[in-house]
Amino acid sequence: MEQPKTLLTSLDSWQILQTHYNAIKDRHLRDLFREDPQRGERFSLQTLELYFDYSKHRITEETLRLLVRLAEDRGLAQCRDAMFAGEKINNTERRAVLHTALRAPAGSSILVDGHDVVPDVHAVLDQMQAFAIRLREGKWLGHTGKRIRNVINIGIGGSDLGPVMAFEALKSYTPRDMSFRYVSNIDGTDIAEATQGLDAAETLFIVSSKTFTTLETMTNAHSARSWILEQLGDEQAVAKHFVAVSTNLKEVAQFGIDTANVFAFWDWVGGRYSMDSAIGLSTMIAIGPDRFREMLAGFHQMDEHFRTAPLDQNLPVIMAMLNVWYANFFGANTVAVLPYEQYLHRFPAYLQQLTMESNGKRVTRDGAVVDYATGPIYWGEPGTNGQHSFYQLIHQGTHLIPCDFIAFRRPLNAIGKHHDLLIANILAQGEALAFGKTTDELRQEGVEQSLIPHKTFEGNRPSTTIFADRLTPEVLGKLIALYEHSVFTQGVIWDINPFDQWGVELGKVLANRIIGELDGSGKAVEHDSSTAALIRYYRD
Ligand code: G6Q
């Protein structure tokens, strides 16, 4: 039985951090850099072929030391080891949390209730590989004997966002004579547009659902089934045009999918931590099994780094503790993720689920209401697009918004001067946010007095820059695992369970109360006057 933790805010290490915050909160990055010419190197790490620069944060060596001490006091190392060992750390669902097993090398061993799960993981990977190869080589034929050219993943939330993000991120590694589409929304427009212009005889649906009961996914899957039957006119076609990724074999069989074509995963994989499980089947088809395994190797390298690197040189730990520093001491409510890589355009959306569904909690693991801020809001868009819209607020607004800049030395599409210009922009933004532009500088430039307040940039706005050589499947795996473990670390500090999602579960049942009233099939339920009037308006 777990012991309740000491309340975070009454820990010595927390209170010392509070005192330290009061002492350094007004220090400007301009001064911190001026005082230490080596600061850029001192506060950066080069490991796992990533360059992680956190020097433009409002910290000193003392801050880092105190943040690490807080992590130690919260038992981070023990909690981390418990996760890797397969202990049931998801206490509200009484489950192990083992996304790290999804990328454990063959031959290693991780026990859940005495059962080694690593061989199971590799058996499914091999099954996925055999299927992906047949499909990519045109050996899996549709009902009429045509080669499959279109793959449509139907899923939502954790069964959609990872696959979409990974497909977009790794598009340059995909065969361009195949199309990959993703349907998630219950809005009929999503499936209507996804099937638009496609030949059903060349289309395969992957129904991705851990439970195989999710309203959106099952509604879309049934509409897809009708579309196939309308075009191909034969129930037998379902077996050739549908496969499933699920933990629920019974429901899959009832749908008419051949259970030989079900790719399994397990209850110890949370939805938002599942893009490297069989939920990534569309990713494997798109990039090929070898590259998929390279991606897993990238994840695993970051897992090992998180598991073994000292806390003060541990990328996910540093990233997490900086978030704690800003969320809990500076009162920052959000983090912006700004990839300067067009292929990562869905990465912020993916991270929104990973971070906010995980750490958007207001009670501790024991159910006590917290008296401190927990998970910040994540948001972002690729640069340079964001520069022409919301960066204004990051530079000159009243909110403090720590930014994660992500960039690559080499582009995947080298065209003219584009890449140098892109990188010049990311570097200039980090610099401008940190150092700003002072009144004196503006005066020296001869700026008219009345405009000086408007053109002043106070600076001191923090950012991390993560640089890698090139966006590859392996680097993508490292980046995702970096954020996964950062989320975990924050959960440990805040003593919350990042692995349940009762708010999302609520959403799954709420609509069912109203659906019968809209189509007239159910009896009226009592509603507040606002909802009742809206229902009347819709029905009329
Ligand atoms: C993820 C969440 C949620 C879930 C979807 C889809 O962590 O639990 O986003 O992934 O609701 O659930 P199914 O895979 O069961 O359809």
Residues whose N, C-alpha, C, O or C-beta is under 5 A from the ligand:
A	BS01	G6Q	I156 G157 G158 S159 S208 S209 K210 T211 F212 T214 T217 G270 G271 R272 Q501
